Amino acid sequence: MNQRLSITLFAFLLCTLNIAAQAITGKVADRQQQPIEYANIMIGDTYGVMSNTEGVFTVNTEGLAPTDKVIISCIGFESVQLPLSELKEGTYNLKEKINVLDEVFITNKKLSATEILTEVIKNAPKNYAQKTVKETYFLRSSNSYKLLDSQFELLKSSLDSKATLKEINKEFAEMSKKTKGKTSKDFSEYYGFLYEQNSLKKLAVEKAIQLKNNEKDVSGEQMSGKAIELIKKYLDPGATYKVKSGIIPIDDSLKINSPKKDVKTDIKTASLRNSITALSSSLNKFYTNEELDFFTEFKKYTYTLEGYTTMNDETIYIIDFKPLKKSANYYGKIYVNAFDFGVAKLEYNLVEGKTESSVSLKFLLGVKMVEDRTKVSATYTKSEDGKYALNFVKKESGTYAYMNRSLKFTKNKADKNEETKMIKLDFLGEFDNMNIKELFIIDRKPISDDEFKNVTENTTYNLNYISKYDPSVWKDYNVLAPVEAIKNYN
């Protein structure tokens, strides 16, 4: 082999290794430089990521070939294609593409918006995948809290010193004064696998992280925790205590000097599974979801066929819907494939003054919650066999919460003749919470019924706490890129 050929081959291999080893961060924006959120960045046949709310994406190129085709696409925009070797850090601008219907003949018959939706429901059972599957998921949950009001009152105590009681009340008053009107934010991120067989679900959690500043946190859980920490200073450090919130046990053997942990090991898997499937299952089977009545209750809404756009060279109808009657709960847009009537994208918002859910148990449990601000955006992918499945969903939920609960600490007796020692206080808190869930289905593969049967769901998983952004946490994972609020968290 001559020297020139050796140098050329070495350079090619070096280039290939560099591509395979690096992570490329880019941004998707429109022609006015406005970020395009949740654009698809597909590389080859199997690898895909999405841009975040700021249009930013990160591609890990390990195992990918320089010649792999990269397609950057989003409904309503023209796609951009390039080889992976040309994908660089920077901004990729997509051209908007929305036309009025009169400019083209989509079908032999011009359908009305309600006729299109009738076809959507008619074709949905065959359009949406029903196979037993394994899905790789990434869930980001963002919580913003505002403490509207907080009050603490010492109700009962077996402490002997009146000075001590006075000191406790003083500390509670100072804590309420400092936190009232304050806001805080935290982020939780989860990665793992969801196994589905009809209505049966099993969840595996590979990694779970919570980014949280406990000192600034004003959530209901944290305020109760701060009250417990304050009380612990006045309890017997060598004893353990039963702790109750109202009639609900919190801890049977609270240790006063127990150290704070960076990892919580007893988080219930079922709760996270229910949270994920509440997003994915309801939207994958929107055609059986009675709450999404804008698909079928045509007398409640007014529909407008706004125009059409394209996605992956297929024509997409754009249907706008608004309330016609007071019983209608939503307004938004539905994007429908003109050829098979599959829903490619769905956007809906709760009408102002309506509630998504509410719980009022003030007298029984001292709790009231009203979810009255809901905004959902979901996109679907279409497989080679023509089946649609949820690819991504973002749900924003605004909730008012009221809590009026007692906290009772009862010392566990060393012997039965020991005098009962107890402290009981009352906590009242009012909160406004905005929660944003972003569920990204990274991969979806059919599995056999036997494979599903052999999966065992662990009852709990570990949650790791961090107080500032660590870029190494998701370094080797195909997930949503962090937003600036995460990278600058403190």
Secondary structure, 3 states (H helix, E strand, C coil): CCHHHHHHHHHHHHHHHHHHHCEEEEEEEECCCCECCCCEEEECCCEEEECCCCCEEEEECCCCCCCCEEEEECCCECCEEEEHHHCCCEEEEECECCECHHHCCCCCCCCCHHHHHHHHHHHHHHHECCCCEEEEEEEEEEEEEEEEEEEEEEEEECCCCHHHHHHHHHHHHHHHHHHCCCEEEEEEEEEEEEEEECCEEEEEEEEEEEECCCCCCCCHHHHHHHHHHHHHCCCCCCCEEEEEECCEEEEEEEECCCCCCCEEEEEEHHHHHHHHHHHHHHHHCHHHCCCCHHHCCCCCEEEEEEEEEEECCEEEEEEEEEECCCCCCEEEEEEEECCCCCEEEEEEEECCCCCCEEEEECCCCCEEEEEEEEEEEEEEEECCCCCEEEEEEEEEEEEEEEEEEEEEEEECCCCCCCCCCEEEEEEEEEEEEEEEEEEEEEEEEECCHHHHHCCCCCCEEEEEEECCCCCCCCCCCCCCCCCHHHHCCC
